[in-house]
Every structure is written in structure tokens, then in C-alpha cells.
């Protein structure tokens, strides 16, 4: 853990959440949360593949169980209602194509 920050810095990475108490409001949560932010997906992938991180990766995998995922974030202009409408429209179009409507 002492060495990870130095591996992220060249890629603009920083810890956004690192452990702390998890207040589970719905469902079950199995453990801790570590959330690292990067300027973009390319930087996150480059950090994960970097020789500096790969060198210390076994230290984490030998001592901690967990999943690692890279997920694109959303910007300040993100509109959840617009995303919901687009998802609904895509679902309705797909259903119409399956049912032969609009062909």
C-alpha cells in the first residue's frame, strides 16, 4: 500500500475512496470500497498495465480478495433523465423489431 500512490501519479490517478466505514442502505455489501479516479479510461488502463503497478500487483493479490473494474465516469453535464429516456427508447425499438413493428 505504501508504494501504490507513486504508481498512479504519472497517470493522474488519485484515491477518491480508500476503505472507511460502509453505510449499507440497501442490499448486502461484502467488505471495503477502494475507488481510484483517473482523468480518463486510457490513463486508468495504462496505469493498470504499467510496469510499476505490475511489479507490486502480487502484493495486493496475495493478501486481498476483491474485484478490479474500470468504469467510465460521468461529467458534470450528465443527465440521468436523458439517459433513462434513451435507454427506454432503445428498449422499445428493440421490442418493436422483435415483434415486427416498424419493419
C-alpha positions as CSV (number, residue, x, y, z in Angstrom):
1,X,0.0,0.0,0.0
2,X,2.9,2.3,0.7
3,X,4.0,2.1,-3.0
4,X,0.8,2.4,-4.9
5,X,0.4,6.2,-4.9
6,X,3.7,6.6,-6.8
7,X,2.5,4.2,-9.5
8,X,-0.7,6.2,-10.1
9,X,0.8,9.7,-10.1
10,X,2.2,9.6,-13.7
11,X,-1.3,8.8,-14.9
12,X,-3.1,11.4,-12.9
13,X,-4.6,8.8,-10.6
14,X,-5.7,9.5,-7.0
15,X,-7.7,7.8,-4.3
16,X,-11.3,9.0,-4.1
17,X,-12.4,6.4,-1.5
18,X,-10.0,4.2,0.4
19,X,-11.7,2.0,3.0
20,X,-13.7,3.7,5.6
21,X,-17.0,2.7,7.1
22,X,-19.6,1.5,4.6
23,X,-23.1,2.5,5.4
24,X,-25.2,-0.1,3.6
25,X,-28.7,1.2,2.9
26,X,-29.9,-1.5,0.5
27,X,-28.8,-5.0,-0.1
28,X,-25.6,-6.5,1.2
29,X,-22.1,-5.3,0.8
30,X,-19.3,-7.8,1.3
31,X,-16.5,-5.5,2.5
32,X,-14.5,-2.3,1.9
33,X,-14.5,0.1,-1.0
34,X,-11.5,1.5,-2.8
35,X,-12.2,3.9,-5.6
36,X,-9.4,5.4,-7.7
37,X,-10.0,8.2,-10.1
38,X,-8.1,8.9,-13.3
39,X,-8.6,11.6,-16.0
40,X,-9.9,9.0,-18.4
41,X,-10.2,5.4,-19.4
42,X,-6.9,5.4,-21.3
43,X,-5.0,6.6,-18.2
44,X,-6.6,4.0,-16.0
45,X,-5.8,1.2,-18.4
46,X,-2.2,2.5,-18.9
47,X,-1.7,2.6,-15.1
48,X,-3.0,-0.9,-14.6
49,X,-0.7,-2.2,-17.4
50,X,2.3,-0.2,-16.2
51,X,5.5,-1.9,-15.1
52,X,5.4,0.0,-11.8
53,X,2.0,-1.3,-10.9
54,X,2.5,-4.8,-12.3
55,X,5.6,-5.1,-10.0
56,X,3.5,-4.5,-6.9
57,X,0.3,-6.2,-8.0
58,X,1.2,-9.6,-6.5
59,X,1.4,-7.8,-3.1
60,X,-2.3,-7.0,-3.4
61,X,-3.5,-10.2,-4.9
62,X,-1.7,-12.4,-2.3
63,X,-3.2,-10.5,0.6
64,X,-6.6,-9.1,-0.5
65,X,-9.6,-10.7,-2.2
66,X,-11.6,-8.4,-4.4
67,X,-12.6,-7.4,-7.9
68,X,-11.0,-4.7,-10.0
69,X,-13.1,-3.0,-12.7
70,X,-12.5,0.1,-14.9
71,X,-15.7,2.1,-15.3
72,X,-16.2,5.3,-17.3
73,X,-17.4,8.2,-15.1
74,X,-19.9,10.9,-15.9
75,X,-19.2,14.6,-16.2
76,X,-21.0,17.5,-14.5
77,X,-23.3,17.8,-17.5
78,X,-24.6,14.2,-17.0
79,X,-28.4,14.0,-17.1
80,X,-29.9,10.8,-15.6
81,X,-33.3,11.5,-17.0
82,X,-31.9,11.8,-20.5
83,X,-30.0,8.6,-20.2
84,X,-33.2,6.9,-18.9
85,X,-35.2,8.1,-21.9
86,X,-32.5,6.9,-24.3
87,X,-32.5,3.5,-22.7
88,X,-36.3,3.3,-22.8
89,X,-36.3,4.3,-26.5
90,X,-33.7,1.7,-27.4
91,X,-35.6,-1.0,-25.5
92,X,-38.9,0.0,-27.2
93,X,-37.2,0.0,-30.6
94,X,-35.7,-3.5,-30.0
95,X,-39.0,-4.8,-28.8
96,X,-40.7,-3.4,-31.9
97,X,-38.1,-5.0,-34.2
98,X,-38.6,-8.4,-32.4
99,X,-42.4,-8.1,-32.8
100,X,-42.1,-7.0,-36.5
101,X,-43.4,-3.5,-35.8
102,X,-41.9,-0.7,-37.9
103,X,-40.2,-3.1,-40.4
